[in-house]
Amino acid sequence: MALVIEDDGDIRQLLEVVLRQGGFAVHSAGTASEGVRLAAEVAPDVITLDVGLPDFDGFEAARRIRLVSDAYIVMLTAQGEEVDTLLGLEAGADDYIVKPFRPRELRARISAMMRRPRGGGDSPAAPAAPASPAADAADPADEPVQPAAFATTTTVSPALPTDAAPDDAPDADVLRHNGLVLDGGTRHVTVDGEQVDLTRTEFDLLASILASGGRVRTKGDLVRDIRGGPYAVSSSTEPEERAVEVHLGNLRRKLHDDPRQARWVQTVRGVGYRLAPPRD
């Protein structure tokens, strides 16, 4: 199930066609308030969300949607400013695409996200795309797309580092450190027995740092760890690395992890991040 939130009728129709070609049943909304309502009512798996909506903007819509839905959110905008990208990520978006976009690439990004588990549950089954090769050839408005500033498209199933898990840990997907337990199978995180709700990107960043033990991870390393699929290239951009900083800041706030006396995520000034030392 997909939800399109877009006030431009032509673009809304294009997105509906693209998503149906990708195998989705599609609901649409022309305003942010209607989109938030539908997100709660129809429980979509993925949402495309325009930034410039008539009643309130897409950033506020994303924040409200996150209160009622764990759907994947792809924000679309005619603006390519880094600040807009960061605002979208902070509001809860999973990816960010600048118009005009290639329908084929939009479908590829959504398909990659659908392969990742959502929250603590199982990954939703990706809809079957039409078998006919004519579908791609008939893509409407197959215009160039500027790359999103940050795409989170891989599932982290980290190996268990010896310095981040007790000897009696039976599950290689479970990482423990300084009172924090991260379960890669259920994608749950607890701190001192209390569950902490993280976004997919925050979870994957935490898993990557825990799995690295004491090794320093640069921002570029972390981008590559969580950006898989066709976008997992060897380099990273400055906006992507800034996005890592934003997500790590949000993660630290949720964990109440003071960077001056880090319990889990320790900053190595000028280099990157690493797992804080064990506490007695």
Buried (B, 14 or more C-beta within 10 A) or exposed (E): BBBBBBBBEEBBBBBBBBBBBBBBEBBBBBBBBBBBBBBEEBEBBBBBBBBBBEBEBBBBBBEBBBEEBBBBBBBBBEEBEEEBBBBBBBBBBBBBBBBBBBBBBBBBBBBBBBBBBBBBEEEBEBBEBEEEEEBBEEBEBBEEBEBBBBBBBBBBEBEBBEEBBEEEBEEEBBBBBBEBBBBBEBBBBBBEEEEBEBBBBBBBBBBBBBBBBEEBBBBBBBBBBBBBBEBBEEEBBEBBBBBBBBBBEBBBEBBEBEBEEBBBBBBEEEEBBBBBEEEE
